[in-house]
Amino acid sequence: MTTSETRLHRPGTSGFRRLNLAMGLAGLAAFGMLYTTQPLLPELSEAFEVGPTTASLTLSVCTGLLALLVVPATALGQRWGRPRTMGIALLTAAVLTLLGAAAPTFAVLLLLRALTGAALAAVVGVAMGHVGVEIHASGLATAMGLYVAGNSLGGVGGRLITSAFVDFTSWRWAMAALGVAALVATAGFWRLLPDSTATPTPYVASAEPARTRAYRDLLTDPAMVAVLLIPFALMGGFVAVYNYLAYRLTAAPFSLPAAVVGLVFVTYLSGTVSSALAGRAADRVGRGRVLVGSVVVMGLGLALTLPDNLALLVVGLLVLTAGFFGAHSVASGWAPVVGSRHPSQASALYVCSYYVGSSIFGAVVGLSWRAGAWPATAASVGALVLVGLVSSLAVVARVRPRTHKRASQVVTAVP
């Protein structure tokens, strides 16, 4: 007799490989489009005559709308079907990115970026849940790590495309090139994604009060709140580093051209490696050790970016990025474990917190940049890393006593 659990994709199977490849392409497209404007911020400041903090709104409105809609997107994915929801959302976001390349004013660009964030909410909000219900528990942490690795590849790929084009053409052609690349990745996603193996749960409108109670239960659980503070603080600091890094590197004493600045984003590849490794390490030595260690590594990397030395700065970015993605990989997989009574809602809240932090601190840290350039920026980000570290320690302390009690619940709840 075939059960729901035996149909799930296990490590080593064709379905496991195809699903991971498809979700990797979704991450490539989604995160490439999400951060399209990050390497272009100095060019946008010049083209539209706006300051760094204002230009960074092209990122903040995108991540902000994503954060607001990521929770409703989980219900949308359940109603329409997760694969179809993600595919349509990716296509919509790619079209909006192409339209953004032709935006006549900064206000129009902001509107299109906001709509792009709304579309991507239906990708990001559904993706983790889809991996969680399609992959067997024996490979869940590994699969989540690979998905996060795809996200980091999307981040670096999008930045390299736009940075390469902007030096030879303009920010408009750079954004258009990214939109075309996203369309290609979306086509691959549709082709590779295997049919769903999990038993479908029909969407029932009358169940909304129960879902509301689920979110309330999670938000009143101190351990869950601690988990949510990790992406809120760390992602806020991480995106702020890369937002204002372009301004630092194009100004004295570095004075680098945009294409060379874009190469600095190759440091994202350290996140691709660390996220996959952290997922496997968490399965072997425990989530707590890997999580806390990753946050400490992120803080050490930030400290290395302080001197005006390009080689040391690049090393610092490599270390910071590896630490951030390692922490994110582990924390994202831990969210449905800590919230095992409502795993889908726990994942949705995690993603929401991740992008709320990005939206708020990606812009607000700009005030530190304006007040004291990179030293003030690094100090603000350092404070956020400290919040992430304290939250990680709190999660380890509160969750450890109850991990064994909920282990059996997690295996049945996640699929």
CORTA-V104118 format. One record per residue. N is the residue number from 0. RES is the residue in one small letter. BURIAL is b if it has 24 or more other ideal C-beta (glycine too) atoms within 12 Angstrom, else e. Layout:
n: [N;N]
res: [RES;RES]
burial: [BURIAL;BURIAL]
//
This chain:
n: [0;1;2;3;4;5;6;7;8;9;10;11;12;13;14;15;16;17;18;19;20;21;22;23;24;25;26;27;28;29;30;31;32;33;34;35;36;37;38;39;40;41;42;43;44;45;46;47;48;49;50;51;52;53;54;55;56;57;58;59;60;61;62;63;64;65;66;67;68;69;70;71;72;73;74;75;76;77;78;79;80;81;82;83;84;85;86;87;88;89;90;91;92;93;94;95;96;97;98;99;100;101;102;103;104;105;106;107;108;109;110;111;112;113;114;115;116;117;118;119;120;121;122;123;124;125;126;127;128;129;130;131;132;133;134;135;136;137;138;139;140;141;142;143;144;145;146;147;148;149;150;151;152;153;154;155;156;157;158;159;160;161;162;163;164;165;166;167;168;169;170;171;172;173;174;175;176;177;178;179;180;181;182;183;184;185;186;187;188;189;190;191;192;193;194;195;196;197;198;199;200;201;202;203;204;205;206;207;208;209;210;211;212;213;214;215;216;217;218;219;220;221;222;223;224;225;226;227;228;229;230;231;232;233;234;235;236;237;238;239;240;241;242;243;244;245;246;247;248;249;250;251;252;253;254;255;256;257;258;259;260;261;262;263;264;265;266;267;268;269;270;271;272;273;274;275;276;277;278;279;280;281;282;283;284;285;286;287;288;289;290;291;292;293;294;295;296;297;298;299;300;301;302;303;304;305;306;307;308;309;310;311;312;313;314;315;316;317;318;319;320;321;322;323;324;325;326;327;328;329;330;331;332;333;334;335;336;337;338;339;340;341;342;343;344;345;346;347;348;349;350;351;352;353;354;355;356;357;358;359;360;361;362;363;364;365;366;367;368;369;370;371;372;373;374;375;376;377;378;379;380;381;382;383;384;385;386;387;388;389;390;391;392;393;394;395;396;397;398;399;400;401;402;403;404;405;406;407;408;409;410;411;412;413;414]
res: [m;t;t;s;e;t;r;l;h;r;p;g;t;s;g;f;r;r;l;n;l;a;m;g;l;a;g;l;a;a;f;g;m;l;y;t;t;q;p;l;l;p;e;l;s;e;a;f;e;v;g;p;t;t;a;s;l;t;l;s;v;c;t;g;l;l;a;l;l;v;v;p;a;t;a;l;g;q;r;w;g;r;p;r;t;m;g;i;a;l;l;t;a;a;v;l;t;l;l;g;a;a;a;p;t;f;a;v;l;l;l;l;r;a;l;t;g;a;a;l;a;a;v;v;g;v;a;m;g;h;v;g;v;e;i;h;a;s;g;l;a;t;a;m;g;l;y;v;a;g;n;s;l;g;g;v;g;g;r;l;i;t;s;a;f;v;d;f;t;s;w;r;w;a;m;a;a;l;g;v;a;a;l;v;a;t;a;g;f;w;r;l;l;p;d;s;t;a;t;p;t;p;y;v;a;s;a;e;p;a;r;t;r;a;y;r;d;l;l;t;d;p;a;m;v;a;v;l;l;i;p;f;a;l;m;g;g;f;v;a;v;y;n;y;l;a;y;r;l;t;a;a;p;f;s;l;p;a;a;v;v;g;l;v;f;v;t;y;l;s;g;t;v;s;s;a;l;a;g;r;a;a;d;r;v;g;r;g;r;v;l;v;g;s;v;v;v;m;g;l;g;l;a;l;t;l;p;d;n;l;a;l;l;v;v;g;l;l;v;l;t;a;g;f;f;g;a;h;s;v;a;s;g;w;a;p;v;v;g;s;r;h;p;s;q;a;s;a;l;y;v;c;s;y;y;v;g;s;s;i;f;g;a;v;v;g;l;s;w;r;a;g;a;w;p;a;t;a;a;s;v;g;a;l;v;l;v;g;l;v;s;s;l;a;v;v;a;r;v;r;p;r;t;h;k;r;a;s;q;v;v;t;a;v;p]
burial: [e;e;e;e;e;e;e;b;b;b;b;e;e;e;b;b;e;b;b;b;b;b;b;b;b;b;b;b;b;b;b;b;b;b;b;b;b;b;b;b;b;b;b;b;b;e;b;b;e;e;e;b;b;b;b;b;b;b;b;b;b;b;b;b;b;b;b;e;b;b;b;b;b;b;b;b;b;b;e;e;e;b;b;b;b;b;b;b;b;b;b;b;b;b;b;b;b;b;b;b;b;e;b;e;e;b;e;e;b;b;e;b;b;b;b;b;b;b;b;b;b;b;b;b;b;b;b;b;b;b;b;b;b;b;b;b;b;e;b;b;b;b;b;b;b;b;b;b;b;b;b;b;b;b;b;b;b;b;b;b;b;b;b;b;b;b;b;e;e;e;b;b;e;b;b;b;b;b;b;b;b;b;b;e;b;b;e;b;b;e;e;b;b;b;e;b;b;b;e;e;e;e;e;e;e;e;e;e;e;e;b;e;e;b;b;e;e;b;b;e;b;e;b;b;b;b;b;b;b;b;b;b;b;b;b;b;b;b;b;b;b;b;b;b;b;b;b;b;b;b;e;e;e;e;e;b;e;b;b;e;b;b;b;b;b;b;b;b;b;b;b;b;b;b;b;b;b;b;b;b;b;b;b;e;e;e;b;b;e;b;b;b;b;b;b;b;b;b;b;b;b;b;b;b;b;b;e;e;e;e;e;e;b;b;e;b;b;b;b;b;b;b;b;b;b;b;b;b;b;b;b;b;b;b;b;b;b;b;b;b;b;b;b;b;b;b;b;b;b;b;b;b;b;b;b;b;b;b;b;b;b;b;b;b;b;b;e;b;b;e;e;e;b;b;e;e;b;b;b;b;b;b;b;b;b;e;b;b;b;e;b;b;b;b;b;b;e;e;b;e;e;e;e;e;e;b;e;e;e;b;e;e;b;b;b]
//
